[in-house]
Amino acid sequence: MLLLLFHSIMTFIDLTALAAVCGTVICLYWSVCAVCASEKPSANECFDRSRRLLFFCLIGLSISSIGSLFQRSMEMAGVTILEIVPVLPVVLFKSHYGTMWMLRAGAVLSAWVIWKLGKDRLDSKPVIFALLSVCAVVAFTRSDSSHAADYGDFSFQQLSDFFHLMAAICLGGSLVSMSIILSASNISTSPEQQHIAAGIADRFYKLFGPVFSVIVASGLYNSWVEVNSFEALATTAYGWLLSVKLLVFAYLSWRYVAPPQRGKDESAYAISFINRARLDAYLILAIMLLVALLSHGIPARHAGHIHMMEGHTPSSSMPSDTEPEQGMSHHMQHGHGM
């Protein structure tokens, strides 16, 4: 379990950074930062926080991209970190994962260029659309090197996983980003911050319904594909983790089934929303950690087959010590989207 947690740290960082980038861009799209037409965007405190958050998230995304390449290459080749350099060209140029990683690297590099050239115009629609497109490309590369990709590129399973991941990082990333960009103390003393937070809240509740529907529909389908039976939820480690994830998500969803009424007091409405978003951001991080653990585990549908083979294989015909590792690496080289 400790080894699984260690391998999952990089995936957790990657998902968190990707979600925060997407969430910050969505908040900018809601035009809540450009509230003073007479001032430069950079003079707005919310805009400045968003720009800094994007900078640090892009650093996290860059680090996790490189770390994931090294980690996945070690798992695929069965070598240590000291032996990984000669293997990297083979992984990058002769594997499907390598193709997806280079596409991802190009997307992350494009995000840096967009951030640098448009950092004073992050509230403009072309810049926002470009950054959202980058997030979609990175999400696709995760999905297309995941367990869902076992069924083929652009298969129904892989596309379902992609849309599930995109919907999740849009919704979860918005909560995480809002909890960092806005603070209840600033809202209570600044009418401008109150207006920004109230505007975000209104748009978030409008976004929640459609995106929630996509998350539930695709999530239930993906869960059934990976687990394949209700019994596996209780009899496999993958099923246990998935069950905990579903319970946390169910509790998070219940908190938004009936959105609070705005009323006439914009300040109280904004403060209440931000306090709620801050708590829910921790739940989102918990879900991301569970997803990271799932991404390095064997899906229950495979675990059941492995158990059957172990139970019916005579000891004299057991494969060598290296063969089980090779069989395991097939599953480890894929990462579950979300």
C-alpha positions as CSV (number, residue, x, y, z in Angstrom):
1,M,0.0,0.0,0.0
2,L,2.9,2.4,0.8
3,L,4.4,1.6,-2.6
4,L,1.1,2.3,-4.3
5,L,0.8,5.6,-2.4
6,F,4.4,6.6,-3.5
7,H,3.6,5.9,-7.2
8,S,0.4,7.8,-6.9
9,I,1.9,11.1,-5.6
10,M,3.0,12.3,-9.1
11,T,-0.4,11.5,-10.6
12,F,-2.1,13.4,-7.7
13,I,0.1,16.4,-8.4
14,D,-0.6,16.1,-12.1
15,L,-4.4,15.9,-11.7
16,T,-4.5,18.8,-9.1
17,A,-2.4,21.1,-11.3
18,L,-4.5,20.3,-14.4
19,A,-7.7,20.9,-12.6
20,A,-6.5,24.1,-11.1
21,V,-5.4,25.4,-14.5
22,C,-8.8,24.5,-16.0
23,G,-10.7,26.0,-13.0
24,T,-8.8,29.2,-13.1
25,V,-9.4,29.7,-16.8
26,I,-13.1,29.0,-16.3
27,C,-13.3,31.7,-13.6
28,L,-11.6,34.1,-15.9
29,Y,-14.1,33.2,-18.7
30,W,-16.9,34.1,-16.3
31,S,-15.5,37.7,-16.6
32,V,-15.5,38.2,-12.9
33,C,-11.9,39.5,-12.7
34,A,-12.3,42.3,-15.3
35,V,-14.7,44.4,-13.2
36,C,-13.0,47.8,-13.6
37,A,-13.1,48.9,-17.2
38,S,-11.2,52.0,-16.4
39,E,-8.3,50.1,-14.9
40,K,-5.7,47.7,-16.4
41,P,-6.6,44.1,-15.7
42,S,-3.3,43.6,-13.9
43,A,-4.5,46.2,-11.3
44,N,-7.3,43.9,-10.2
45,E,-6.4,41.8,-7.2
46,C,-8.4,38.9,-8.4
47,F,-6.8,39.0,-11.8
48,D,-3.3,39.1,-10.2
49,R,-4.1,36.1,-8.0
50,S,-5.4,34.2,-11.0
51,R,-2.2,34.9,-13.0
52,R,0.0,33.8,-10.2
53,L,-2.0,30.7,-9.7
54,L,-1.7,29.8,-13.3
55,F,2.0,30.2,-13.1
56,F,2.5,27.8,-10.2
57,C,0.0,25.3,-11.7
58,L,1.9,25.3,-14.9
59,I,5.1,24.6,-13.0
60,G,3.3,21.7,-11.3
61,L,2.0,20.4,-14.6
62,S,5.5,20.6,-16.1
63,I,7.1,18.8,-13.2
64,S,4.4,16.1,-13.1
65,S,4.7,15.6,-16.9
66,I,8.5,14.9,-16.6
67,G,8.0,12.8,-13.5
68,S,5.3,10.8,-15.0
69,L,7.5,10.0,-18.1
70,F,10.3,8.7,-15.8
71,Q,7.9,6.8,-13.6
72,R,6.0,5.2,-16.4
73,S,9.2,4.3,-18.3
74,M,10.6,2.6,-15.2
75,E,7.4,0.6,-14.9
76,M,7.2,-0.4,-18.6
77,A,10.9,-1.3,-18.8
78,G,11.3,-2.8,-15.3
79,V,14.4,-0.7,-14.5
80,T,15.5,1.7,-11.8
81,I,15.9,5.4,-12.0
82,L,19.7,5.0,-12.6
83,E,19.0,2.9,-15.7
84,I,16.2,4.9,-17.2
85,V,18.1,7.2,-19.6
86,P,18.9,4.6,-22.3
87,V,15.2,3.5,-22.2
88,L,13.7,6.9,-22.7
89,P,14.1,7.1,-26.5
90,V,12.5,3.7,-26.9
91,V,9.5,4.7,-24.7
92,L,9.1,8.1,-26.4
93,F,9.5,6.9,-30.1
94,K,8.3,3.3,-30.1
95,S,5.3,3.2,-27.7
96,H,1.8,4.6,-27.7
97,Y,2.4,6.2,-24.4
98,G,5.5,8.0,-25.8
99,T,3.3,9.4,-28.6
100,M,0.7,10.7,-26.1
101,W,3.4,12.1,-23.9
102,M,5.0,14.1,-26.7
103,L,1.6,15.5,-27.6
104,R,1.1,16.4,-23.9
105,A,4.6,18.0,-23.8
106,G,3.6,20.2,-26.8
107,A,0.4,21.2,-25.1
108,V,2.2,22.2,-21.9
109,L,4.8,24.1,-23.8
110,S,2.0,25.9,-25.7
111,A,0.4,26.8,-22.3
112,W,3.6,28.4,-21.2
113,V,3.8,30.5,-24.4
114,I,0.2,31.5,-24.1
115,W,0.7,32.5,-20.4
116,K,3.8,34.5,-21.2
117,L,2.5,36.3,-24.3
118,G,-1.0,36.9,-22.9
119,K,-0.4,37.2,-19.1
120,D,-1.8,40.8,-19.2
121,R,-4.8,39.7,-21.3
122,L,-5.8,36.5,-19.5
123,D,-9.4,37.8,-19.4
124,S,-9.6,37.9,-23.2
125,K,-11.6,35.2,-24.9
126,P,-8.9,34.1,-27.4
127,V,-6.4,33.5,-24.6
128,I,-9.1,31.8,-22.5
129,F,-10.1,29.5,-25.4
130,A,-6.5,28.7,-26.1
131,L,-5.8,27.7,-22.5
132,L,-9.0,25.6,-22.3
133,S,-7.9,23.8,-25.5
134,V,-4.5,23.0,-23.9
135,C,-6.3,21.5,-20.9
136,A,-8.5,19.4,-23.2
137,V,-5.4,18.1,-25.0
138,V,-3.6,17.2,-21.8
139,A,-6.8,15.5,-20.5
140,F,-7.1,13.5,-23.8
141,T,-3.5,12.3,-23.5
142,R,-4.2,11.1,-20.0
143,S,-7.3,9.3,-21.1
144,D,-5.7,7.8,-24.2
145,S,-2.9,6.2,-22.1
146,S,-5.4,5.0,-19.5
147,H,-7.2,1.7,-18.7
148,A,-9.9,2.9,-21.0
149,A,-7.4,3.0,-23.9
150,D,-7.2,-0.8,-23.7
151,Y,-10.3,-0.8,-25.9
152,G,-8.6,1.3,-28.5
153,D,-8.2,5.0,-29.5
154,F,-11.4,6.9,-29.8
155,S,-13.4,3.9,-28.6
156,F,-16.6,4.5,-26.7
157,Q,-14.8,3.6,-23.4
158,Q,-11.9,5.9,-24.1
159,L,-14.1,8.9,-25.1
160,S,-16.3,8.3,-22.1
161,D,-13.3,8.4,-19.9
162,F,-12.1,11.7,-21.6
163,F,-15.5,13.4,-21.1
164,H,-15.6,12.3,-17.5
165,L,-12.1,13.7,-16.9
166,M,-12.9,17.0,-18.6
167,A,-16.2,17.4,-16.7
168,A,-14.5,16.5,-13.4
169,I,-11.6,19.0,-13.8
170,C,-13.9,21.7,-14.8
171,L,-16.1,21.3,-11.8
172,G,-13.5,20.3,-9.3
173,G,-10.9,22.7,-10.6
174,S,-13.4,25.6,-10.3
175,L,-13.8,24.9,-6.6
176,V,-10.1,24.5,-5.9
177,S,-9.3,27.7,-7.9
178,M,-12.0,29.8,-6.2
179,S,-10.9,28.7,-2.8
180,I,-7.4,30.1,-3.6
181,I,-8.3,33.2,-5.6
182,L,-11.0,34.5,-3.3
183,S,-11.0,34.9,0.5
184,A,-13.9,35.6,2.9
185,S,-11.9,38.3,4.7
186,N,-11.4,40.3,1.4
187,I,-15.0,39.8,0.5
188,S,-16.3,41.3,3.8
189,T,-14.4,44.5,3.2
190,S,-14.5,45.0,-0.5
191,P,-17.6,45.6,-2.6
192,E,-15.7,44.7,-5.7
193,Q,-14.7,41.3,-4.3
194,Q,-18.3,40.7,-3.2
195,H,-19.5,41.3,-6.7
196,I,-16.8,39.0,-8.1
197,A,-17.6,36.2,-5.7
198,A,-21.4,36.5,-6.2
199,G,-20.9,36.4,-9.9
200,I,-18.8,33.3,-9.7
201,A,-21.3,31.6,-7.5
202,D,-24.2,32.3,-9.9
203,R,-22.3,31.0,-12.8
204,F,-21.0,28.0,-10.9
205,Y,-24.5,26.9,-10.0
206,K,-25.6,27.2,-13.6
207,L,-22.6,25.1,-14.7
208,F,-23.1,22.5,-12.0
209,G,-26.2,20.8,-13.3
210,P,-25.1,20.0,-16.9
211,V,-21.5,19.1,-15.9
212,F,-22.8,17.0,-13.0
213,S,-24.9,15.0,-15.4
214,V,-21.9,14.2,-17.6
215,I,-19.8,13.2,-14.6
216,V,-22.5,10.9,-13.2
217,A,-23.4,9.3,-16.6
218,S,-19.8,8.7,-17.7
219,G,-18.6,7.8,-14.2
220,L,-21.2,5.1,-13.7
221,Y,-20.4,3.6,-17.1
222,N,-16.6,3.8,-16.6
223,S,-17.0,2.2,-13.1
224,W,-19.0,-0.7,-14.5
225,V,-16.5,-1.3,-17.3
226,E,-13.6,-1.4,-14.9
227,V,-15.3,-3.4,-12.1
228,N,-17.8,-5.5,-14.1
229,S,-19.7,-6.7,-11.0
230,F,-21.1,-5.5,-7.7
231,E,-19.3,-8.3,-5.9
232,A,-15.9,-6.8,-7.0
233,L,-16.7,-3.6,-5.2
234,A,-16.3,-5.5,-1.9
235,T,-13.8,-8.2,-2.8
236,T,-11.0,-6.3,-4.6
237,A,-8.7,-3.5,-3.5
238,Y,-9.7,-1.6,-6.7
239,G,-13.4,-2.0,-5.7
240,W,-12.8,-0.7,-2.2
241,L,-11.0,2.4,-3.4
242,L,-13.7,3.0,-6.0
243,S,-16.4,2.6,-3.4
244,V,-14.8,5.2,-1.2
245,K,-14.5,7.6,-4.1
246,L,-18.1,7.2,-5.0
247,L,-19.2,7.8,-1.4
248,V,-17.1,11.0,-1.2
249,F,-18.5,12.2,-4.5
250,A,-22.1,11.4,-3.4
251,Y,-21.6,13.5,-0.3
252,L,-20.1,16.4,-2.4
253,S,-23.0,16.2,-4.8
254,W,-25.6,16.2,-2.0
255,R,-24.2,19.6,-0.9
256,Y,-25.1,21.1,-4.2
257,V,-28.4,19.5,-4.9
258,A,-30.3,22.5,-3.5
259,P,-28.2,25.7,-4.1
260,P,-28.6,28.4,-1.4
261,Q,-30.9,31.3,-2.3
262,R,-29.0,34.5,-3.2
263,G,-31.3,36.9,-1.4
264,K,-30.6,40.6,-1.2
265,D,-27.5,40.5,0.9
266,E,-24.7,40.0,-1.7
267,S,-22.0,40.0,0.9
268,A,-23.5,37.2,3.0
269,Y,-24.2,35.2,-0.2
270,A,-20.7,35.6,-1.4
271,I,-19.0,34.8,1.9
272,S,-21.3,31.7,2.4
273,F,-20.4,30.4,-1.1
274,I,-16.6,30.9,-0.6
275,N,-16.6,29.2,2.8
276,R,-18.5,26.3,1.3
277,A,-16.2,26.1,-1.7
278,R,-13.1,26.0,0.6
279,L,-14.5,22.9,2.4
280,D,-15.5,21.3,-0.9
281,A,-12.1,21.9,-2.3
282,Y,-10.7,19.5,0.3
283,L,-13.2,16.9,-0.8
284,I,-12.1,17.4,-4.4
285,L,-8.5,16.9,-3.4
286,A,-9.5,13.7,-1.6
287,I,-11.2,12.4,-4.7
288,M,-8.1,13.2,-6.8
289,L,-6.0,11.2,-4.4
290,L,-8.3,8.3,-4.7
291,V,-8.2,8.5,-8.5
292,A,-4.4,8.6,-8.3
293,L,-4.4,5.4,-6.3
294,L,-6.9,3.8,-8.7
295,S,-4.7,4.8,-11.7
296,H,-1.8,2.6,-10.4
297,G,-4.0,-0.3,-9.4
298,I,-5.2,-3.2,-11.5
299,P,-8.9,-2.8,-12.5
300,A,-11.2,-5.3,-10.8
301,R,-12.1,-6.9,-14.2
302,H,-8.4,-7.8,-14.5
303,A,-7.9,-8.7,-10.9
304,G,-10.6,-11.4,-11.1
305,H,-9.0,-13.0,-14.2
306,I,-5.6,-13.0,-12.4
307,H,-7.2,-14.6,-9.4
308,M,-8.8,-17.3,-11.5
309,M,-5.5,-18.0,-13.4
310,E,-3.6,-18.3,-10.1
311,G,-6.2,-20.7,-8.7
312,H,-6.0,-23.0,-11.7
313,T,-2.4,-22.9,-12.7
314,P,-0.3,-25.9,-11.4
315,S,2.8,-24.9,-9.4
316,S,5.0,-26.8,-11.9
317,S,3.9,-24.6,-14.7
318,M,4.0,-21.3,-13.0
319,P,5.8,-18.6,-15.0
320,S,9.2,-17.4,-14.0
321,D,9.7,-14.5,-11.6
322,T,10.0,-12.0,-14.4
323,E,6.9,-13.0,-16.2
324,P,4.4,-11.9,-13.6
325,E,6.1,-8.5,-13.5
326,Q,5.8,-8.3,-17.3
327,G,2.1,-9.1,-17.0
328,M,1.7,-6.5,-14.3
329,S,3.5,-3.9,-16.2
330,H,0.8,-4.0,-19.0
331,H,-1.7,-2.7,-16.5
332,M,0.7,-0.3,-14.8
333,Q,1.6,1.4,-18.0
334,H,-2.0,2.7,-18.2
335,G,-3.3,5.3,-15.9
336,H,-7.0,5.7,-15.2
337,G,-8.3,9.0,-16.4
338,M,-10.7,10.1,-13.6
